[in-house]
Amino acid sequence: MSAARLTILDCLLTIETIDAPMLIQNRIIFYAKLYYFDGRGRAEMPLGQMPVLDVDGAKLPQSMAIARFLSKKFQLAGKDNLEQAKVDAIVDTSIDLATKYIPIHMQQDGSKKKEELNKFFADELPKHLKNLETLGKLYSNGGQFFVGNYLTFADLEVYDMLGYIIKVDDNILQPYPWLERNRQLVEKNPKIAEYLNNRKETPF
């Protein structure tokens, strides 16, 4: 079995979907977090940034590349090429939402952030949630997981992304019962539930 070490910032942004495959399978030999990144160790990182996954000495940067690698390694990426393509389609749809929301999330000017949030909730969020709900119903085979009626990277990515927005308004999924039920099922996974219960709050 390959040895792997994951180095990440102590934050929630984009790392939940990296952590979750490890937590579900519990098969990583060595797992470590760095809680700060002030330049020490920068030369060891391929792009001078985190996260980085070290597998047998090979350092892999970029959070989504790491998440996809781990999902394939731990059978969370879909059982065949078509299922993997469906998972990727859902993940990319979630990233479309992230592209619109994250700049607002990081906005430091309070008045601008409020204005941008109002516009986002009115104009952007409904169409992205509708897209995710549509794909969920289309690919789930009548179940409540996004692809094949079992947990995949798609469920983890959407759960992660929606978590930031739910912190602002915890009622956003009420018009989207399929997405709401999917989120509840992800939280019921025993290892994910344990992780969520023990996870500390961070600024982002």
Backbone as CSV, one residue per row, in Angstrom:
resi,resn,N_x,N_y,N_z,CA_x,CA_y,CA_z,C_x,C_y,C_z
1,MET,0.844,-1.192,0.000,0.000,0.000,0.000,0.879,1.241,0.000
2,SER,0.515,2.241,-0.783,1.278,3.470,-0.851,1.120,4.272,0.433
3,ALA,2.199,4.941,0.819,2.130,5.871,1.938,1.796,7.245,1.405
4,ALA,0.953,7.984,2.126,0.544,9.302,1.658,0.509,10.274,2.817
5,ARG,0.899,11.507,2.534,0.826,12.571,3.531,0.179,13.780,2.885
6,LEU,-0.827,14.316,3.541,-1.523,15.488,3.035,-1.166,16.687,3.889
7,THR,-0.691,17.751,3.258,-0.369,18.993,3.942,-1.363,20.049,3.503
8,ILE,-2.089,20.627,4.474,-3.131,21.592,4.148,-3.077,22.757,5.115
9,LEU,-3.711,23.850,4.731,-3.916,24.957,5.643,-4.995,24.593,6.649
10,ASP,-4.952,25.230,7.804,-5.960,24.969,8.828,-7.195,25.816,8.542
11,CYS,-7.934,25.419,7.523,-9.138,26.137,7.141,-10.093,25.144,6.513
12,LEU,-11.302,25.571,6.240,-12.295,24.685,5.650,-12.376,24.842,4.139
13,LEU,-11.819,25.910,3.600,-12.007,26.235,2.197,-11.392,25.171,1.293
14,THR,-12.202,24.439,0.581,-11.859,23.432,-0.425,-11.221,22.168,0.135
15,ILE,-11.073,22.039,1.452,-10.371,20.858,1.940,-11.303,19.761,2.424
16,GLU,-12.583,20.061,2.633,-13.474,19.028,3.144,-13.517,17.828,2.206
17,THR,-13.556,18.095,0.910,-13.649,16.998,-0.033,-12.336,16.245,-0.157
18,ILE,-11.244,16.843,0.301,-9.978,16.120,0.339,-9.933,15.221,1.571
19,ASP,-10.360,15.753,2.700,-10.323,14.974,3.931,-11.292,13.796,3.900
20,ALA,-12.480,14.002,3.358,-13.547,13.024,3.507,-13.214,11.640,2.956
21,PRO,-12.601,11.507,1.767,-12.273,10.150,1.317,-11.367,9.411,2.296
22,MET,-10.440,10.128,2.912,-9.568,9.499,3.897,-10.366,9.056,5.114
23,LEU,-11.269,9.913,5.546,-12.051,9.606,6.735,-12.977,8.424,6.501
24,ILE,-13.557,8.362,5.315,-14.498,7.289,5.018,-13.784,5.944,4.945
25,GLN,-12.648,5.903,4.273,-11.959,4.637,4.061,-10.971,4.300,5.175
26,ASN,-10.399,5.341,5.793,-9.458,5.145,6.899,-8.290,4.251,6.486
27,ARG,-7.747,4.495,5.287,-6.683,3.640,4.782,-5.396,4.402,4.475
28,ILE,-5.347,5.690,4.806,-4.102,6.432,4.620,-3.149,6.090,5.761
29,ILE,-1.913,5.749,5.426,-0.949,5.333,6.442,-0.508,6.516,7.298
30,PHE,-0.184,7.629,6.676,0.297,8.779,7.434,-0.404,10.025,6.938
31,TYR,-1.019,10.758,7.855,-1.810,11.926,7.501,-1.445,13.064,8.439
32,ALA,-1.104,14.230,7.901,-0.671,15.337,8.752,-1.215,16.652,8.244
33,LYS,-1.548,17.550,9.154,-1.940,18.907,8.812,-0.854,19.875,9.267
34,LEU,-0.624,20.923,8.470,0.160,22.062,8.923,-0.826,23.164,9.276
35,TYR,-0.650,23.782,10.430,-1.629,24.746,10.906,-1.253,26.183,10.578
36,TYR,-0.154,26.379,9.891,0.222,27.708,9.435,1.148,27.531,8.245
37,PHE,1.334,28.598,7.502,2.236,28.531,6.354,2.841,29.914,6.182
38,ASP,3.980,30.146,6.819,4.581,31.476,6.835,5.847,31.550,5.995
39,GLY,6.016,30.601,5.101,7.194,30.604,4.249,8.112,29.438,4.521
40,ARG,8.114,28.947,5.767,8.929,27.774,6.066,8.357,26.566,5.335
41,GLY,9.211,25.873,4.625,8.757,24.722,3.869,8.237,25.062,2.490
42,ARG,8.185,26.359,2.148,7.655,26.746,0.839,8.447,26.098,-0.296
43,ALA,9.757,26.008,-0.123,10.596,25.446,-1.186,10.281,23.979,-1.439
44,GLU,9.683,23.309,-0.444,9.354,21.899,-0.607,8.059,21.701,-1.384
45,MET,7.263,22.755,-1.535,5.986,22.653,-2.223,6.171,22.963,-3.704
46,PRO,5.633,22.149,-4.605,5.880,22.348,-6.036,5.525,23.741,-6.533
47,LEU,4.411,24.300,-6.054,3.967,25.618,-6.504,4.066,26.661,-5.399
48,GLY,4.705,26.304,-4.287,4.823,27.238,-3.180,3.516,27.525,-2.492
49,GLN,2.590,26.571,-2.516,1.269,26.765,-1.928,0.738,25.432,-1.425
50,MET,-0.344,25.503,-0.663,-1.003,24.302,-0.167,-2.452,24.306,-0.627
51,PRO,-3.082,23.119,-0.654,-2.631,21.824,-0.147,-1.675,21.108,-1.094
52,VAL,-0.953,20.145,-0.517,-0.075,19.259,-1.280,-0.250,17.851,-0.736
53,LEU,-0.431,16.896,-1.623,-0.497,15.488,-1.242,0.807,14.822,-1.644
54,ASP,1.469,14.204,-0.682,2.729,13.504,-0.921,2.441,12.009,-0.939
55,VAL,2.621,11.384,-2.091,2.397,9.948,-2.238,3.707,9.302,-2.659
56,ASP,4.308,8.565,-1.744,5.583,7.901,-2.028,6.625,8.876,-2.561
57,GLY,6.632,10.090,-2.019,7.629,11.078,-2.415,7.221,11.969,-3.567
58,ALA,6.140,11.633,-4.254,5.643,12.476,-5.346,4.666,13.490,-4.772
59,LYS,4.942,14.774,-4.954,4.112,15.833,-4.385,3.100,16.311,-5.423
60,LEU,1.828,16.241,-5.042,0.735,16.621,-5.936,0.039,17.860,-5.390
61,PRO,0.106,19.008,-6.102,-0.594,20.214,-5.653,-2.002,20.284,-6.245
62,GLN,-2.715,21.351,-5.901,-4.051,21.677,-6.403,-5.125,20.811,-5.736
63,SER,-6.015,21.485,-5.034,-6.988,20.792,-4.193,-7.897,19.850,-4.974
64,MET,-8.379,20.274,-6.143,-9.300,19.415,-6.876,-8.588,18.211,-7.482
65,ALA,-7.334,18.385,-7.895,-6.564,17.245,-8.392,-6.365,16.221,-7.279
66,ILE,-6.073,16.708,-6.073,-5.902,15.818,-4.923,-7.212,15.107,-4.606
67,ALA,-8.300,15.869,-4.587,-9.602,15.278,-4.268,-9.973,14.195,-5.273
68,ARG,-9.739,14.446,-6.549,-10.074,13.450,-7.569,-9.171,12.220,-7.443
69,PHE,-7.890,12.439,-7.163,-6.966,11.316,-6.990,-7.426,10.418,-5.845
70,LEU,-7.739,11.028,-4.696,-8.151,10.243,-3.535,-9.497,9.567,-3.768
71,SER,-10.384,10.247,-4.475,-11.687,9.649,-4.756,-11.551,8.406,-5.625
72,LYS,-10.661,8.458,-6.604,-10.422,7.277,-7.436,-9.751,6.175,-6.626
73,LYS,-8.809,6.552,-5.791,-8.077,5.569,-4.993,-9.011,4.820,-4.049
74,PHE,-10.014,5.529,-3.514,-10.892,4.938,-2.511,-12.298,4.659,-3.034
75,GLN,-12.406,4.489,-4.368,-13.658,4.074,-4.997,-14.827,5.021,-4.696
76,LEU,-14.550,6.314,-4.748,-15.596,7.317,-4.565,-15.799,8.160,-5.819
77,ALA,-15.242,7.708,-6.937,-15.280,8.508,-8.164,-16.267,7.970,-9.191
78,GLY,-16.982,6.898,-8.879,-17.857,6.256,-9.854,-17.303,4.901,-10.253
79,LYS,-18.188,3.973,-10.570,-17.782,2.587,-10.812,-17.319,2.324,-12.238
80,ASP,-17.647,3.208,-13.170,-17.201,3.034,-14.549,-17.002,4.413,-15.162
81,ASN,-16.605,4.443,-16.432,-16.288,5.718,-17.068,-17.484,6.662,-17.115
82,LEU,-18.672,6.114,-17.370,-19.853,6.965,-17.443,-20.190,7.551,-16.076
83,GLU,-20.136,6.725,-15.036,-20.398,7.249,-13.700,-19.358,8.298,-13.309
84,GLN,-18.108,8.070,-13.674,-17.075,9.056,-13.371,-17.349,10.372,-14.086
85,ALA,-17.839,10.292,-15.317,-18.177,11.509,-16.056,-19.342,12.241,-15.389
86,LYS,-20.313,11.487,-14.884,-21.437,12.107,-14.170,-20.958,12.788,-12.893
87,VAL,-20.082,12.114,-12.160,-19.508,12.719,-10.954,-18.795,14.018,-11.314
88,ASP,-17.988,13.980,-12.370,-17.264,15.180,-12.788,-18.222,16.298,-13.190
89,ALA,-19.316,15.950,-13.858,-20.289,16.963,-14.273,-20.892,17.662,-13.058
90,ILE,-21.193,16.892,-12.028,-21.769,17.473,-10.808,-20.730,18.318,-10.080
91,VAL,-19.511,17.806,-9.984,-18.444,18.572,-9.336,-18.213,19.884,-10.076
92,ASP,-18.178,19.839,-11.399,-17.967,21.063,-12.173,-19.127,22.043,-11.992
93,THR,-20.337,21.520,-11.846,-21.492,22.378,-11.598,-21.383,23.038,-10.229
94,SER,-20.880,22.296,-9.257,-20.638,22.870,-7.937,-19.543,23.931,-7.992
95,ILE,-18.521,23.697,-8.805,-17.447,24.679,-8.954,-17.972,25.952,-9.617
96,ASP,-18.935,25.813,-10.538,-19.571,26.999,-11.115,-20.169,27.869,-10.009
97,LEU,-20.822,27.221,-9.051,-21.392,27.943,-7.914,-20.285,28.573,-7.068
98,ALA,-19.228,27.812,-6.819,-18.117,28.323,-6.013,-17.480,29.547,-6.657
99,THR,-17.355,29.522,-7.973,-16.738,30.641,-8.689,-17.510,31.935,-8.467
100,LYS,-18.819,31.823,-8.337,-19.650,33.002,-8.091,-19.633,33.426,-6.622
101,TYR,-19.570,32.432,-5.724,-19.749,32.757,-4.303,-18.458,33.107,-3.569
102,ILE,-17.379,32.398,-3.839,-16.162,32.562,-3.040,-15.632,33.997,-3.045
103,PRO,-15.606,34.709,-4.187,-15.145,36.105,-4.122,-15.985,36.966,-3.176
104,ILE,-17.282,36.686,-3.095,-18.146,37.417,-2.166,-17.811,37.017,-0.736
105,HIS,-17.610,35.731,-0.524,-17.256,35.211,0.799,-15.985,35.871,1.327
106,MET,-15.050,36.161,0.428,-13.766,36.727,0.822,-13.765,38.255,0.840
107,GLN,-14.863,38.872,0.444,-14.959,40.332,0.407,-14.767,40.919,1.809
108,GLN,-13.872,41.889,1.929,-13.553,42.483,3.227,-14.385,43.720,3.542
109,ASP,-14.887,44.382,2.520,-15.705,45.577,2.726,-17.127,45.150,3.099
110,GLY,-17.551,45.471,4.311,-18.833,45.004,4.815,-20.024,45.438,3.986
111,SER,-20.059,46.696,3.575,-21.198,47.192,2.802,-21.236,46.574,1.415
112,LYS,-20.063,46.429,0.794,-20.008,45.784,-0.518,-20.416,44.318,-0.418
113,LYS,-19.961,43.660,0.645,-20.292,42.249,0.817,-21.796,42.058,0.966
114,LYS,-22.442,42.917,1.739,-23.889,42.811,1.917,-24.615,42.999,0.593
115,GLU,-24.190,43.986,-0.177,-24.807,44.244,-1.480,-24.601,43.067,-2.426
116,GLU,-23.378,42.538,-2.450,-23.073,41.420,-3.343,-23.808,40.151,-2.919
117,LEU,-23.939,39.937,-1.601,-24.681,38.773,-1.118,-26.148,38.846,-1.519
118,ASN,-26.744,40.012,-1.376,-28.153,40.167,-1.752,-28.362,39.849,-3.227
119,LYS,-27.467,40.341,-4.056,-27.571,40.079,-5.494,-27.342,38.598,-5.784
120,PHE,-26.375,38.003,-5.090,-26.072,36.584,-5.286,-27.275,35.718,-4.924
121,PHE,-27.877,35.969,-3.761,-29.012,35.159,-3.325,-30.228,35.350,-4.232
122,ALA,-30.362,36.529,-4.805,-31.517,36.797,-5.663,-31.322,36.283,-7.084
123,ASP,-30.118,36.457,-7.628,-29.908,36.218,-9.057,-29.122,34.954,-9.390
124,GLU,-28.149,34.612,-8.562,-27.235,33.527,-8.908,-27.590,32.201,-8.249
125,LEU,-27.798,32.226,-6.944,-27.952,30.979,-6.202,-29.094,30.101,-6.707
126,PRO,-30.287,30.647,-6.970,-31.387,29.765,-7.389,-31.078,28.943,-8.639
127,LYS,-30.434,29.544,-9.627,-30.175,28.782,-10.853,-29.128,27.696,-10.626
128,HIS,-28.154,27.951,-9.758,-27.140,26.930,-9.481,-27.733,25.783,-8.666
129,LEU,-28.570,26.097,-7.690,-29.222,25.042,-6.916,-30.171,24.231,-7.793
130,LYS,-30.859,24.900,-8.687,-31.741,24.185,-9.616,-30.931,23.234,-10.493
131,ASN,-29.766,23.687,-10.964,-28.913,22.823,-11.787,-28.464,21.587,-11.014
132,LEU,-28.059,21.776,-9.761,-27.619,20.643,-8.944,-28.777,19.694,-8.657
133,GLU,-29.939,20.243,-8.354,-31.114,19.406,-8.101,-31.483,18.608,-9.356
134,THR,-31.392,19.249,-10.506,-31.700,18.570,-11.770,-30.765,17.395,-12.005
135,LEU,-29.466,17.603,-11.815,-28.507,16.521,-12.026,-28.684,15.415,-10.993
136,GLY,-29.003,15.796,-9.763,-29.236,14.788,-8.738,-30.381,13.862,-9.103
137,LYS,-31.472,14.436,-9.530,-32.627,13.622,-9.919,-32.333,12.802,-11.175
138,LEU,-31.509,13.349,-12.057,-31.221,12.692,-13.329,-30.289,11.493,-13.171
139,TYR,-29.292,11.607,-12.291,-28.231,10.604,-12.206,-28.340,9.664,-11.009
140,SER,-29.294,9.883,-10.123,-29.298,9.162,-8.845,-30.002,7.814,-8.887
141,ASN,-30.562,7.449,-10.032,-31.300,6.182,-10.143,-32.429,6.088,-9.121
142,GLY,-33.076,7.213,-8.877,-34.206,7.222,-7.962,-33.829,7.293,-6.500
143,GLY,-32.535,7.398,-6.207,-32.085,7.459,-4.820,-31.797,8.879,-4.382
144,GLN,-31.001,8.999,-3.326,-30.715,10.311,-2.754,-29.234,10.658,-2.762
145,PHE,-28.407,9.830,-3.398,-27.030,10.211,-3.672,-26.930,10.612,-5.138
146,PHE,-25.967,11.452,-5.463,-25.942,12.059,-6.791,-25.771,11.051,-7.924
147,VAL,-24.917,10.053,-7.736,-24.621,9.118,-8.826,-24.724,7.690,-8.315
148,GLY,-25.519,6.874,-8.994,-25.557,5.449,-8.705,-26.163,5.076,-7.376
149,ASN,-26.754,6.037,-6.676,-27.403,5.773,-5.390,-26.428,5.269,-4.330
150,TYR,-25.194,5.772,-4.376,-24.222,5.521,-3.306,-23.301,6.733,-3.215
151,LEU,-22.626,6.872,-2.088,-21.813,8.053,-1.824,-20.638,8.147,-2.790
152,THR,-20.466,9.327,-3.396,-19.325,9.592,-4.269,-18.744,10.967,-3.944
153,PHE,-17.662,11.266,-4.632,-17.022,12.570,-4.538,-18.016,13.693,-4.839
154,ALA,-18.975,13.440,-5.725,-19.963,14.471,-6.063,-20.743,14.908,-4.829
155,ASP,-21.176,13.952,-4.019,-21.917,14.284,-2.799,-21.053,15.097,-1.837
156,LEU,-19.781,14.713,-1.726,-18.880,15.396,-0.802,-18.595,16.825,-1.252
157,GLU,-18.366,17.005,-2.543,-18.071,18.341,-3.067,-19.266,19.274,-2.888
158,VAL,-20.460,18.803,-3.220,-21.644,19.649,-3.091,-21.915,19.951,-1.616
159,TYR,-21.760,18.950,-0.761,-21.944,19.179,0.676,-20.997,20.271,1.160
160,ASP,-19.753,20.179,0.746,-18.738,21.151,1.154,-19.103,22.550,0.680
161,MET,-19.417,22.686,-0.593,-19.689,24.004,-1.162,-20.914,24.643,-0.531
162,LEU,-21.978,23.880,-0.389,-23.207,24.448,0.161,-23.051,24.839,1.629
163,GLY,-22.106,24.211,2.306,-21.912,24.512,3.718,-21.583,25.968,3.981
164,TYR,-20.796,26.583,3.099,-20.447,27.991,3.282,-21.675,28.885,3.163
165,ILE,-22.539,28.551,2.216,-23.702,29.400,1.958,-24.763,29.189,3.032
166,ILE,-24.892,27.959,3.507,-25.863,27.667,4.563,-25.523,28.416,5.843
167,LYS,-24.250,28.714,6.054,-23.874,29.505,7.227,-24.458,30.913,7.159
168,VAL,-24.716,31.392,5.959,-25.316,32.717,5.781,-26.836,32.637,5.873
169,ASP,-27.409,31.601,5.262,-28.865,31.411,5.279,-29.142,29.912,5.298
170,ASP,-29.586,29.405,6.439,-29.770,27.959,6.570,-31.088,27.464,5.980
171,ASN,-31.795,28.326,5.267,-33.053,27.919,4.636,-32.943,27.777,3.121
172,ILE,-31.740,27.866,2.581,-31.613,27.921,1.121,-32.079,26.645,0.433
173,LEU,-32.065,25.508,1.132,-32.420,24.248,0.480,-33.901,23.899,0.595
174,GLN,-34.671,24.704,1.280,-36.094,24.387,1.441,-36.829,24.221,0.108
175,PRO,-36.527,25.032,-0.919,-37.202,24.825,-2.211,-36.621,23.659,-3.020
176,TYR,-35.594,22.999,-2.476,-34.894,21.946,-3.221,-34.820,20.694,-2.353
177,PRO,-35.929,19.969,-2.230,-35.997,18.842,-1.291,-35.011,17.727,-1.597
178,TRP,-34.692,17.522,-2.882,-33.721,16.467,-3.189,-32.353,16.826,-2.615
179,LEU,-31.912,18.061,-2.805,-30.622,18.494,-2.269,-30.615,18.461,-0.743
180,GLU,-31.724,18.830,-0.142,-31.810,18.834,1.315,-31.662,17.417,1.869
181,ARG,-32.331,16.464,1.235,-32.237,15.075,1.685,-30.837,14.513,1.441
182,ASN,-30.246,14.855,0.329,-28.884,14.417,0.036,-27.918,14.888,1.119
183,ARG,-28.059,16.127,1.525,-27.178,16.677,2.560,-27.350,15.918,3.873
184,GLN,-28.578,15.602,4.204,-28.848,14.858,5.435,-28.198,13.475,5.399
185,LEU,-28.239,12.816,4.241,-27.654,11.482,4.131,-26.134,11.523,4.233
186,VAL,-25.509,12.531,3.637,-24.057,12.663,3.759,-23.673,12.803,5.226
187,GLU,-24.419,13.598,5.961,-24.115,13.824,7.377,-24.304,12.571,8.219
188,LYS,-25.089,11.613,7.730,-25.329,10.387,8.487,-24.216,9.358,8.319
189,ASN,-23.322,9.564,7.341,-22.189,8.653,7.228,-21.420,8.688,8.546
190,PRO,-21.195,7.544,9.196,-20.625,7.550,10.550,-19.303,8.299,10.671
191,LYS,-18.403,8.112,9.721,-17.101,8.770,9.832,-17.190,10.257,9.528
192,ILE,-18.060,10.626,8.593,-18.261,12.048,8.334,-18.916,12.705,9.541
193,ALA,-19.901,12.031,10.129,-20.563,12.575,11.320,-19.563,12.792,12.449
194,GLU,-18.676,11.829,12.639,-17.657,11.966,13.686,-16.742,13.149,13.404
195,TYR,-16.342,13.282,12.147,-15.471,14.392,11.760,-16.156,15.739,11.985
196,LEU,-17.414,15.842,11.560,-18.136,17.101,11.716,-18.316,17.462,13.186
197,ASN,-18.541,16.461,14.017,-18.724,16.720,15.445,-17.446,17.217,16.108
198,ASN,-16.297,16.769,15.597,-15.017,17.116,16.214,-14.288,18.252,15.511
199,ARG,-14.790,18.676,14.367,-14.115,19.713,13.581,-14.223,21.058,14.281
200,LYS,-13.110,21.752,14.369,-13.149,23.074,14.991,-13.516,24.127,13.955
201,GLU,-14.084,25.221,14.424,-14.445,26.322,13.545,-13.192,27.100,13.153
202,THR,-13.148,27.521,11.891,-12.034,28.325,11.398,-12.594,29.523,10.645
203,PRO,-11.760,30.543,10.377,-12.282,31.757,9.739,-12.875,31.520,8.364
204,PHE,-12.345,30.525,7.604,-12.868,30.242,6.264,-12.554,28.821,5.885
